[in-house]
Amino acid sequence: MHRPTVGLSAVVLLLLGGFFSFWPSAGISVNFGNACLRIGLIVGLIWFAQPQLKRYPAWLLPMSFVSLLIGLRWPKLLLWLILAAIVMYVIDPHKRGKPAVGSTRRKRDNG
């Protein structure tokens, strides 16, 4: 996502929502204004949290959405889905970070 575009769309949605919520005689119902305000707030929160969202693995958001849908249909499975997500996050093989202390991997000398 392009962060300035997300921020601009949040501002536009909030302005539209404010206009149509407080002046309903503009020809569009108050519900449209309220929807624009709610969506604008969510998009604004995404804009605000975007730098931190880059640290999480790519599979976490789709799995959260699917887990939510499955949890709504079968609530008893929700605990198992949360546990599976935690296990997958802990054993994620694609994590990149500093090597463990005492690791045998060392930088090679180019000289």
N, CA, C and O atoms as a MOPAC input file, in Angstrom:
PM7 MOZYME 1SCF
protein

 N      0.83700 1    -1.18100 1     0.00000 1
 C      0.00000 1     0.00000 1     0.00000 1
 C      0.88200 1     1.24500 1     0.00000 1
 O      1.89600 1     1.31300 1     0.69500 1
 N      0.48100 1     2.19700 1    -0.77400 1
 C      1.17200 1     3.46600 1    -0.84500 1
 C      0.64800 1     4.34200 1     0.28800 1
 O     -0.51600 1     4.74200 1     0.27600 1
 N      1.49300 1     4.63900 1     1.25900 1
 C      1.03700 1     5.29800 1     2.48300 1
 C      0.39200 1     6.66100 1     2.24600 1
 O     -0.63600 1     6.94300 1     2.86300 1
 N      0.94000 1     7.52200 1     1.38500 1
 C      0.26000 1     8.80000 1     1.15900 1
 C     -1.13500 1     8.64500 1     0.53900 1
 O     -2.03600 1     9.42900 1     0.83800 1
 N     -1.31500 1     7.64400 1    -0.31400 1
 C     -2.62800 1     7.41100 1    -0.90400 1
 C     -3.62700 1     6.95700 1     0.15000 1
 O     -4.78300 1     7.38200 1     0.13800 1
 N     -3.19100 1     6.10300 1     1.05300 1
 C     -4.06100 1     5.63800 1     2.12800 1
 C     -4.45200 1     6.81500 1     3.02700 1
 O     -5.61300 1     6.93800 1     3.41700 1
 N     -3.50200 1     7.66600 1     3.35000 1
 C     -3.79600 1     8.83400 1     4.17800 1
 C     -4.74300 1     9.81000 1     3.49900 1
 O     -5.65500 1    10.34200 1     4.13200 1
 N     -4.52500 1    10.04600 1     2.20000 1
 C     -5.39600 1    10.95100 1     1.45500 1
 C     -6.81200 1    10.40300 1     1.36300 1
 O     -7.77800 1    11.15200 1     1.50100 1
 N     -6.94200 1     9.08500 1     1.12900 1
 C     -8.28600 1     8.51000 1     1.05800 1
 C     -8.97700 1     8.57600 1     2.42100 1
 O    -10.19500 1     8.75000 1     2.47600 1
 N     -8.23800 1     8.44400 1     3.51000 1
 C     -8.83600 1     8.57700 1     4.84000 1
 C     -9.35200 1     9.99000 1     5.06100 1
 O    -10.44500 1    10.17900 1     5.59600 1
 N     -8.57400 1    10.98000 1     4.65100 1
 C     -9.00100 1    12.37700 1     4.81300 1
 C    -10.24400 1    12.66400 1     3.96800 1
 O    -11.18300 1    13.30800 1     4.43700 1
 N    -10.24700 1    12.18600 1     2.72400 1
 C    -11.40900 1    12.41300 1     1.84600 1
 C    -12.65400 1    11.75300 1     2.41900 1
 O    -13.72500 1    12.36000 1     2.43300 1
 N    -12.52600 1    10.51500 1     2.89400 1
 C    -13.67500 1     9.82700 1     3.47900 1
 C    -14.18300 1    10.53900 1     4.73200 1
 O    -15.39200 1    10.64300 1     4.93800 1
 N    -13.27800 1    11.02300 1     5.56000 1
 C    -13.70600 1    11.74100 1     6.76800 1
 C    -14.40000 1    13.05700 1     6.41600 1
 O    -15.38700 1    13.42800 1     7.05100 1
 N    -13.88800 1    13.76200 1     5.40600 1
 C    -14.54500 1    15.00400 1     4.98700 1
 C    -15.92800 1    14.73700 1     4.39500 1
 O    -16.89100 1    15.43600 1     4.71100 1
 N    -16.02000 1    13.71900 1     3.53200 1
 C    -17.33000 1    13.36400 1     2.97000 1
 C    -18.29900 1    12.94600 1     4.06200 1
 O    -19.46300 1    13.34500 1     4.06400 1
 N    -17.80000 1    12.13300 1     4.99800 1
 C    -18.65800 1    11.68900 1     6.09200 1
 C    -19.13500 1    12.84000 1     6.95100 1
 O    -20.30300 1    12.88600 1     7.33700 1
 N    -18.24900 1    13.76600 1     7.25200 1
 C    -18.65600 1    14.92700 1     8.04000 1
 C    -19.66600 1    15.79100 1     7.31300 1
 O    -20.61600 1    16.28800 1     7.91900 1
 N    -19.46500 1    15.97100 1     6.01400 1
 C    -20.39000 1    16.79900 1     5.23800 1
 C    -21.76800 1    16.16300 1     5.16500 1
 O    -22.77000 1    16.82300 1     5.43900 1
 N    -21.83100 1    14.88900 1     4.79900 1
 C    -23.13200 1    14.25500 1     4.61000 1
 C    -23.80200 1    13.85800 1     5.91600 1
 O    -25.00900 1    13.61700 1     5.92700 1
 N    -23.06400 1    13.78100 1     7.01500 1
 C    -23.68800 1    13.47900 1     8.29900 1
 C    -24.34200 1    14.70600 1     8.90900 1
 O    -25.38900 1    14.60600 1     9.54900 1
 N    -23.72400 1    15.86300 1     8.71100 1
 C    -24.23500 1    17.06300 1     9.35300 1
 C    -25.14000 1    17.89200 1     8.45600 1
 O    -25.88700 1    18.73400 1     8.95500 1
 N    -25.09500 1    17.67900 1     7.14500 1
 C    -25.99400 1    18.36300 1     6.21900 1
 C    -26.71300 1    17.33500 1     5.35400 1
 O    -26.36500 1    17.15500 1     4.18700 1
 N    -27.71200 1    16.66000 1     5.91700 1
 C    -28.38600 1    15.59500 1     5.16900 1
 C    -29.24300 1    16.11000 1     4.00900 1
 O    -29.71500 1    15.31400 1     3.19800 1
 N    -29.44600 1    17.39600 1     3.92100 1
 C    -30.27300 1    17.91300 1     2.82600 1
 C    -29.49700 1    17.97500 1     1.51000 1
 O    -30.01500 1    18.48800 1     0.51800 1
 N    -28.28100 1    17.46700 1     1.48400 1
 C    -27.47700 1    17.50400 1     0.27200 1
 C    -27.93200 1    16.47100 1    -0.74800 1
 O    -27.35100 1    16.38900 1    -1.83000 1
 N    -28.94900 1    15.68400 1    -0.43800 1
 C    -29.48900 1    14.72300 1    -1.38400 1
 C    -29.08800 1    13.29300 1    -1.10300 1
 O    -29.62100 1    12.37200 1    -1.72100 1
 N    -28.16400 1    13.08700 1    -0.19000 1
 C    -27.73500 1    11.72900 1     0.15800 1
 C    -28.06800 1    11.52000 1     1.63100 1
 O    -27.97500 1    12.44200 1     2.44100 1
 N    -28.45300 1    10.30300 1     1.95700 1
 C    -28.91000 1    10.03600 1     3.31600 1
 C    -27.79100 1    10.16200 1     4.33700 1
 O    -26.60600 1    10.16800 1     4.00400 1
 N    -28.20800 1    10.26200 1     5.58600 1
 C    -27.26800 1    10.35900 1     6.69500 1
 C    -26.47900 1     9.04300 1     6.83000 1
 O    -25.34000 1     9.04500 1     7.29700 1
 N    -27.08600 1     7.93500 1     6.42300 1
 C    -26.40200 1     6.64200 1     6.52700 1
 C    -25.12100 1     6.62300 1     5.69400 1
 O    -24.12200 1     6.03900 1     6.11500 1
 N    -25.13900 1     7.25100 1     4.52500 1
 C    -23.94300 1     7.31400 1     3.69100 1
 C    -22.84200 1     8.09600 1     4.40900 1
 O    -21.67700 1     7.70000 1     4.38200 1
 N    -23.20900 1     9.19300 1     5.04200 1
 C    -22.24000 1     9.98800 1     5.79000 1
 C    -21.65400 1     9.21700 1     6.95600 1
 O    -20.44800 1     9.27300 1     7.19900 1
 N    -22.50200 1     8.49600 1     7.68200 1
 C    -22.01300 1     7.70500 1     8.80600 1
 C    -21.08500 1     6.58900 1     8.32900 1
 O    -20.07400 1     6.30000 1     8.96800 1
 N    -21.43500 1     5.96000 1     7.19900 1
 C    -20.57300 1     4.90900 1     6.65100 1
 C    -19.22300 1     5.48800 1     6.24300 1
 O    -18.18800 1     4.87000 1     6.49300 1
 N    -19.21800 1     6.65700 1     5.62400 1
 C    -17.95100 1     7.29400 1     5.23900 1
 C    -17.10600 1     7.62200 1     6.46500 1
 O    -15.88600 1     7.46100 1     6.43800 1
 N    -17.74000 1     8.07700 1     7.53200 1
 C    -16.99600 1     8.36600 1     8.76100 1
 C    -16.36800 1     7.10100 1     9.34000 1
 O    -15.20400 1     7.11600 1     9.73900 1
 N    -17.12000 1     6.02200 1     9.38800 1
 C    -16.60200 1     4.78400 1     9.96000 1
 C    -15.46300 1     4.21700 1     9.11200 1
 O    -14.42400 1     3.82100 1     9.64000 1
 N    -15.66500 1     4.18300 1     7.81100 1
 C    -14.62900 1     3.64900 1     6.92600 1
 C    -13.40100 1     4.55900 1     6.95400 1
 O    -12.27000 1     4.07300 1     6.92700 1
 N    -13.61500 1     5.87100 1     7.00800 1
 C    -12.50200 1     6.80800 1     7.09300 1
 C    -11.67900 1     6.61400 1     8.35100 1
 O    -10.45300 1     6.71800 1     8.31400 1
 N    -12.34600 1     6.33100 1     9.46900 1
 C    -11.61700 1     6.06700 1    10.71300 1
 C    -10.78100 1     4.80000 1    10.60200 1
 O     -9.63300 1     4.77500 1    11.04700 1
 N    -11.34400 1     3.74800 1    10.01200 1
 C    -10.60100 1     2.49800 1     9.85600 1
 C     -9.41000 1     2.69600 1     8.92600 1
 O     -8.31200 1     2.22800 1     9.22500 1
 N     -9.61100 1     3.38500 1     7.80000 1
 C     -8.52100 1     3.63000 1     6.85700 1
 C     -7.45100 1     4.50900 1     7.51300 1
 O     -6.25800 1     4.31700 1     7.28000 1
 N     -7.88100 1     5.46700 1     8.32700 1
 C     -6.92200 1     6.29400 1     9.05800 1
 C     -6.10300 1     5.47700 1    10.04900 1
 O     -4.90600 1     5.71900 1    10.20500 1
 N     -6.72300 1     4.52300 1    10.71400 1
 C     -5.97800 1     3.65500 1    11.62500 1
 C     -4.98800 1     2.77600 1    10.87000 1
 O     -3.88100 1     2.52900 1    11.34800 1
 N     -5.39000 1     2.30400 1     9.68500 1
 C     -4.46800 1     1.51500 1     8.86700 1
 C     -3.28900 1     2.38800 1     8.44200 1
 O     -2.14400 1     1.93700 1     8.46000 1
 N     -3.56700 1     3.63400 1     8.06000 1
 C     -2.48900 1     4.54700 1     7.67200 1
 C     -1.52800 1     4.76800 1     8.84200 1
 O     -0.31000 1     4.78700 1     8.66700 1
 N     -2.09600 1     4.93200 1    10.02400 1
 C     -1.28400 1     5.19600 1    11.20300 1
 C     -0.42500 1     3.98300 1    11.57700 1
 O      0.71100 1     4.15000 1    12.02000 1
 N     -0.95000 1     2.77400 1    11.40400 1
 C     -0.24700 1     1.56100 1    11.83400 1
 C      0.57500 1     0.92600 1    10.73000 1
 O      1.20700 1    -0.10400 1    10.96500 1
 N      0.59200 1     1.49100 1     9.54400 1
 C      1.23700 1     0.83400 1     8.41000 1
 C      2.72400 1     0.52000 1     8.61900 1
 O      3.14600 1    -0.56700 1     8.22500 1
 N      3.53500 1     1.38800 1     9.20400 1
 C      4.94600 1     1.00000 1     9.40900 1
 C      5.10700 1    -0.22300 1    10.31800 1
 O      6.01000 1    -1.03200 1    10.10800 1
 N      4.24800 1    -0.36200 1    11.31400 1
 C      4.34400 1    -1.50400 1    12.20600 1
 C      3.81000 1    -2.77700 1    11.55600 1
 O      4.22400 1    -3.87300 1    11.93300 1
 N      2.90400 1    -2.65800 1    10.59400 1
 C      2.33000 1    -3.83500 1     9.94500 1
 C      3.33600 1    -4.54400 1     9.05500 1
 O      3.14300 1    -5.71600 1     8.73200 1
 N      4.39900 1    -3.87000 1     8.65100 1
 C      5.39600 1    -4.48600 1     7.78100 1
 C      6.23300 1    -5.52700 1     8.51600 1
 O      6.90200 1    -6.33600 1     7.87200 1
 N      6.21300 1    -5.52700 1     9.82500 1
 C      7.02300 1    -6.46900 1    10.60000 1
 C      6.36500 1    -7.83400 1    10.73600 1
 O      7.03600 1    -8.80400 1    11.09100 1
 N      5.07000 1    -7.93000 1    10.46400 1
 C      4.36400 1    -9.18700 1    10.63300 1
 C      4.41500 1   -10.01100 1     9.35800 1
 O      4.49700 1    -9.45200 1     8.26500 1
 N      4.36900 1   -11.34300 1     9.48200 1
 C      4.41800 1   -12.18000 1     8.28600 1
 C      3.19100 1   -11.98700 1     7.40300 1
 O      2.12600 1   -11.59200 1     7.87700 1
 N      3.35400 1   -12.26900 1     6.11900 1
 C      2.29300 1   -12.02400 1     5.14600 1
 C      1.08500 1   -12.94000 1     5.35900 1
 O     -0.02800 1   -12.57300 1     4.98200 1
 N      1.27200 1   -14.09700 1     5.94100 1
 C      0.17800 1   -15.03600 1     6.10800 1
 C     -0.70600 1   -14.69200 1     7.29900 1
 O     -1.79800 1   -15.24600 1     7.42000 1
 N     -0.27200 1   -13.79500 1     8.18400 1
 C     -0.99700 1   -13.55400 1     9.42600 1
 C     -2.35200 1   -12.88400 1     9.19600 1
 O     -3.33400 1   -13.26500 1     9.83300 1
 N     -2.42800 1   -11.90500 1     8.31000 1
 C     -3.70100 1   -11.22500 1     8.07000 1
 C     -4.72600 1   -12.13700 1     7.40800 1
 O     -5.85800 1   -12.19900 1     7.88700 1
 N     -4.38800 1   -12.86000 1     6.31500 1
 C     -5.39500 1   -13.77000 1     5.75200 1
 C     -5.83400 1   -14.86300 1     6.73100 1
 O     -7.00900 1   -15.22600 1     6.77600 1
 N     -4.88500 1   -15.38500 1     7.51400 1
 C     -5.26400 1   -16.41600 1     8.47100 1
 C     -6.18000 1   -15.84400 1     9.55300 1
 O     -7.08900 1   -16.53100 1    10.01800 1
 N     -5.94800 1   -14.60300 1     9.95200 1
 C     -6.82000 1   -13.97800 1    10.94300 1
 C     -8.23200 1   -13.82000 1    10.40400 1
 O     -9.20700 1   -14.05800 1    11.11600 1
 N     -8.33800 1   -13.41800 1     9.14600 1
 C     -9.65600 1   -13.24200 1     8.53400 1
 C    -10.38300 1   -14.57600 1     8.41100 1
 O    -11.56300 1   -14.67400 1     8.74600 1
 N     -9.68500 1   -15.60100 1     7.93400 1
 C    -10.29500 1   -16.92600 1     7.79300 1
 C    -10.66300 1   -17.48500 1     9.16000 1
 O    -11.71800 1   -18.10000 1     9.31200 1
 N     -9.81300 1   -17.28000 1    10.14800 1
 C    -10.10600 1   -17.74900 1    11.50300 1
 C    -11.33800 1   -17.05200 1    12.06700 1
 O    -12.14700 1   -17.67200 1    12.75600 1
 N    -11.47600 1   -15.77700 1    11.77600 1
 C    -12.65800 1   -15.05000 1    12.23300 1
 C    -13.92300 1   -15.61500 1    11.60500 1
 O    -14.92500 1   -15.81300 1    12.29200 1
 N    -13.88000 1   -15.87600 1    10.29500 1
 C    -15.05300 1   -16.43700 1     9.62400 1
 C    -15.39100 1   -17.82900 1    10.15400 1
 O    -16.55800 1   -18.14300 1    10.38800 1
 N    -14.36900 1   -18.65900 1    10.34100 1
 C    -14.61300 1   -19.99700 1    10.88100 1
 C    -15.11100 1   -19.90500 1    12.32100 1
 O    -15.99400 1   -20.65900 1    12.72700 1
 N    -14.54500 1   -18.98200 1    13.08600 1
 C    -14.97700 1   -18.79900 1    14.46900 1
 C    -16.41100 1   -18.30800 1    14.58200 1
 O    -17.11200 1   -18.64400 1    15.53700 1
 N    -16.85000 1   -17.51700 1    13.61600 1
 C    -18.25100 1   -17.08500 1    13.62900 1
 C    -19.18900 1   -18.24500 1    13.32100 1
 O    -20.29300 1   -18.31900 1    13.85900 1
 N    -18.74400 1   -19.14500 1    12.45700 1
 C    -19.58600 1   -20.28000 1    12.08100 1
 C    -19.54500 1   -21.37200 1    13.14100 1
 O    -20.58500 1   -21.90700 1    13.52600 1
 N    -18.34500 1   -21.70400 1    13.61500 1
 C    -18.16100 1   -22.74800 1    14.62500 1
 C    -17.36000 1   -22.16000 1    15.78500 1
 O    -16.13400 1   -22.26400 1    15.78700 1
 N    -18.01400 1   -21.54700 1    16.76800 1
 C    -17.29800 1   -20.86100 1    17.85500 1
 C    -16.39000 1   -21.77300 1    18.68500 1
 O    -15.41500 1   -21.29600 1    19.26400 1
 N    -16.68700 1   -23.06200 1    18.75300 1
 C    -15.85800 1   -23.95700 1    19.55900 1
 C    -14.47300 1   -24.14900 1    18.95600 1
 O    -13.54000 1   -24.51700 1    19.66900 1
 N    -14.32200 1   -23.90800 1    17.66000 1
 C    -13.02100 1   -24.06200 1    17.00800 1
 C    -12.13300 1   -22.83500 1    17.14500 1
 O    -10.94900 1   -22.89300 1    16.81500 1
 N    -12.67800 1   -21.73500 1    17.62100 1
 C    -11.92800 1   -20.47900 1    17.66900 1
 C    -10.67400 1   -20.58900 1    18.54500 1
 O     -9.62200 1   -20.06800 1    18.17300 1
 N    -10.76400 1   -21.24600 1    19.67900 1
 C     -9.59900 1   -21.40500 1    20.55100 1
 C     -8.49600 1   -22.18100 1    19.84100 1
 O     -7.32400 1   -21.81900 1    19.94800 1
 N     -8.85000 1   -23.24300 1    19.11700 1
 C     -7.85200 1   -24.03200 1    18.39400 1
 C     -7.22500 1   -23.23500 1    17.26400 1
 O     -6.03500 1   -23.38600 1    16.98400 1
 N     -8.01000 1   -22.39000 1    16.61400 1
 C     -7.46400 1   -21.55900 1    15.54700 1
 C     -6.47900 1   -20.53200 1    16.07700 1
 O     -5.45900 1   -20.26100 1    15.44400 1
 N     -6.77900 1   -19.96100 1    17.23500 1
 C     -5.87100 1   -19.00000 1    17.85800 1
 C     -4.56800 1   -19.69600 1    18.26100 1
 O     -3.48000 1   -19.16000 1    18.05500 1
 N     -4.69100 1   -20.88400 1    18.83200 1
 C     -3.48800 1   -21.64200 1    19.20500 1
 C     -2.65500 1   -21.99900 1    17.97600 1
 O     -1.42700 1   -21.93100 1    18.02600 1
 N     -3.30200 1   -22.37700 1    16.87600 1
 C     -2.58000 1   -22.69400 1    15.64700 1
 C     -1.85300 1   -21.46200 1    15.11000 1
 O     -0.72300 1   -21.57300 1    14.63300 1
 N     -2.48700 1   -20.29000 1    15.18100 1
 C     -1.84200 1   -19.06000 1    14.71400 1
 C     -0.62500 1   -18.72700 1    15.56400 1
 O      0.39700 1   -18.29200 1    15.03300 1
 N     -0.71900 1   -18.92300 1    16.87100 1
 C      0.41700 1   -18.64500 1    17.75000 1
 C      1.56500 1   -19.59500 1    17.44700 1
 O      2.72000 1   -19.17200 1    17.38600 1
 N      1.26100 1   -20.86900 1    17.25800 1
 C      2.31200 1   -21.84900 1    16.94600 1
 C      2.96400 1   -21.51500 1    15.60900 1
 O      4.18800 1   -21.57100 1    15.49300 1
 N      2.17100 1   -21.17100 1    14.60500 1
 C      2.73100 1   -20.82000 1    13.30100 1
 C      3.60300 1   -19.57300 1    13.38800 1
 O      4.62800 1   -19.48500 1    12.71200 1
 N      3.21000 1   -18.62300 1    14.20200 1
 C      3.99800 1   -17.40400 1    14.35300 1
 C      5.33100 1   -17.68600 1    15.04300 1
 O      6.35800 1   -17.11000 1    14.68600 1
 N      5.30600 1   -18.56600 1    16.02300 1
 C      6.52800 1   -18.86300 1    16.78000 1
 C      7.51800 1   -19.65700 1    15.93500 1
 O      8.72100 1   -19.41100 1    16.01100 1
 N      7.03700 1   -20.60100 1    15.13400 1
 C      7.95800 1   -21.45200 1    14.36600 1
 C      8.09000 1   -20.99800 1    12.92000 1
 O      8.47800 1   -21.79300 1    12.06300 1
 N      7.78200 1   -19.75700 1    12.63200 1
 C      7.87100 1   -19.23300 1    11.26600 1
 C      9.30600 1   -19.35200 1    10.75300 1
 O     10.21200 1   -18.73400 1    11.31300 1
 N      9.52600 1   -20.14600 1     9.68600 1
 C     10.90100 1   -20.33300 1     9.20700 1
 C     11.44800 1   -19.13900 1     8.42900 1
 O     12.64600 1   -19.08700 1     8.14900 1
 N     10.61300 1   -18.20100 1     8.08400 1
 C     11.06000 1   -17.06700 1     7.27200 1
 C     11.45600 1   -15.85900 1     8.10100 1
 O     11.73600 1   -14.79500 1     7.54800 1
 N     11.48500 1   -16.00600 1     9.40800 1
 C     11.89600 1   -14.88000 1    10.24500 1
 C     13.35500 1   -14.56300 1     9.97600 1
 O     14.20700 1   -15.44800 1     9.90100 1
 N     13.60800 1   -13.29600 1     9.83600 1
 C     14.99100 1   -12.85600 1     9.64100 1
 C     15.35900 1   -11.97200 1    10.82700 1
 O     14.64800 1   -11.02700 1    11.16800 1
 N     16.44000 1   -12.29000 1    11.41900 1
 C     16.87000 1   -11.50200 1    12.55900 1
 C     18.33500 1   -11.73200 1    12.82100 1
 O     19.05200 1   -12.30600 1    12.00200 1
 N     18.75600 1   -11.28700 1    13.94800 1
 C     20.15100 1   -11.48400 1    14.31800 1
 C     20.36600 1   -12.95400 1    14.65400 1
 O     19.47200 1   -13.60000 1    15.20200 1
 N     21.53400 1   -13.48500 1    14.33300 1
 C     21.81700 1   -14.86800 1    14.72400 1
 C     21.87700 1   -14.98600 1    16.23600 1
 O     22.15800 1   -14.01200 1    16.93400 1
 N     21.61700 1   -16.15500 1    16.72500 1
 C     21.61600 1   -16.38800 1    18.16400 1
 C     23.01400 1   -16.16600 1    18.74500 1
 O     24.02200 1   -16.29600 1    18.05100 1
 N     23.04500 1   -15.83600 1    20.01100 1
 C     24.32000 1   -15.63300 1    20.68600 1
 C     25.07000 1   -16.95500 1    20.70800 1
 O     24.49900 1   -17.99200 1    21.04800 1
 N     26.34200 1   -16.92100 1    20.34700 1
 C     27.13000 1   -18.13200 1    20.30400 1
 C     26.99400 1   -18.87100 1    18.98500 1
 O     27.43100 1   -20.01500 1    18.85700 1
 N     26.39400 1   -18.22100 1    18.01300 1
 C     26.21700 1   -18.85000 1    16.71500 1
 C     27.55600 1   -19.02400 1    16.03600 1
 O     28.46100 1   -18.21100 1    16.22500 1
 N     27.69200 1   -20.08200 1    15.24100 1
 C     28.94800 1   -20.35300 1    14.55100 1
 C     29.05500 1   -19.56400 1    13.25400 1
 O     30.11800 1   -19.54800 1    12.63400 1
 N     28.00600 1   -18.92500 1    12.84200 1
 C     28.03900 1   -18.15100 1    11.60500 1
 C     28.74400 1   -16.81600 1    11.85800 1
 O     28.36300 1   -16.05600 1    12.74800 1
 N     29.77600 1   -16.54900 1    11.06100 1
 C     30.55100 1   -15.31700 1    11.22700 1
 C     30.67000 1   -14.61700 1     9.89800 1
 O     30.51200 1   -15.21600 1     8.83400 1
 N     30.95300 1   -13.33000 1     9.98500 1
 C     31.17600 1   -12.54900 1     8.76600 1
 C     32.53800 1   -12.92400 1     8.19100 1
 O     33.50900 1   -13.13000 1     8.91900 1
 N     32.57800 1   -13.00700 1     6.85700 1
 C     33.84900 1   -13.32300 1     6.20600 1
 C     34.62000 1   -12.05100 1     5.93500 1
 O     34.05000 1   -10.99800 1     5.64900 1
 N     35.93800 1   -12.17800 1     6.03200 1
 C     36.80600 1   -11.04600 1     5.73500 1
 C     36.96000 1   -10.92800 1     4.23000 1
 O     37.21600 1   -11.91500 1     3.54100 1
 N     36.80200 1    -9.72400 1     3.73300 1
 C     37.01200 1    -9.48600 1     2.31200 1
 C     38.45800 1    -9.07900 1     2.02600 1
 O     38.80700 1    -8.88200 1     0.86200 1
 N     39.27300 1    -8.95400 1     3.00300 1
 C     40.62000 1    -8.44700 1     2.82500 1
 C     41.68000 1    -9.43000 1     2.82000 1
 O     42.85000 1    -9.07500 1     2.67400 1

